[in-house]
């Protein structure tokens, strides 16, 4: 351990999962996305359904859908 109490991670292979948050309007419009640093992504479409389809086709699975203020939905996708 180092002085800060953290175990060094340099040189260790990635062993976790990739996370992607997809924000859409309730009327099927893509708004934005947020992803973990090394998560693979397909170019989003104007359509939320098409964006979801592209992400599912490369292996993501929808983990949760959460309603957000302003008639928006957040999809949590995990790879």
C-alpha positions in Angstrom: 0.0 0.0 0.0 1.1 3.5 -0.6 0.9 6.4 1.9 -2.6 7.3 0.8 -3.9 3.8 1.7 -4.7 2.9 -1.9 -3.4 -0.2 -3.7 -1.8 0.7 -7.0 -3.8 -0.2 -10.0 -1.3 0.7 -12.8 -0.7 -2.3 -15.1 -3.7 -4.3 -13.9 -6.2 -5.5 -16.5 -9.7 -4.2 -16.6 -11.9 -6.6 -14.7 -15.1 -4.6 -14.2 -18.2 -3.8 -16.2 -18.9 -1.0 -18.5 -21.8 1.4 -17.6 -23.7 3.7 -19.9 -26.5 6.1 -18.9 -28.8 7.0 -21.9 -31.2 9.9 -21.5 -34.2 10.1 -23.7 -37.4 12.1 -23.9 -40.7 10.3 -23.3 -41.5 10.9 -27.0 -38.5 8.7 -28.2 -35.9 11.5 -28.8 -32.3 10.8 -27.9 -31.0 13.6 -25.5 -27.6 12.6 -24.2 -25.5 9.8 -22.7 -22.8 9.4 -20.0 -20.5 6.4 -20.0 -17.6 4.9 -18.0 -14.2 5.9 -19.3 -13.5 2.9 -21.5 -17.0 1.8 -22.4 -17.5 1.0 -26.1 -20.3 3.1 -27.8 -22.1 3.1 -31.1 -23.0 6.5 -32.6 -26.4 7.6 -31.1 -29.4 8.1 -33.4 -32.0 10.9 -33.1 -34.4 8.1 -32.1 -34.0 6.7 -28.6 -35.3 3.3 -29.7 -32.6 3.1 -32.5 -29.9 4.2 -30.0 -31.0 1.4 -27.6 -31.0 -1.1 -30.5 -27.5 -0.2 -31.4 -26.2 -0.5 -27.9 -28.0 -3.9 -27.3 -26.5 -5.2 -30.6 -23.0 -4.7 -29.2 -23.8 -6.5 -26.0 -25.2 -4.0 -23.5 -28.2 -5.1 -21.4 -30.8 -2.7 -19.9 -30.4 -2.9 -16.2 -32.9 -0.3 -15.1 -35.1 2.5 -16.5 -35.7 5.5 -14.3 -38.1 8.4 -14.9 -36.5 11.8 -14.6 -38.0 15.3 -14.2 -39.0 17.0 -17.4 -40.6 14.0 -19.1 -37.3 12.3 -19.5 -36.2 8.7 -19.0 -32.8 7.4 -18.0 -31.7 3.9 -19.2 -28.9 2.2 -17.2 -27.1 -0.2 -19.6 -24.4 -2.6 -18.5 -21.9 -4.5 -20.6 
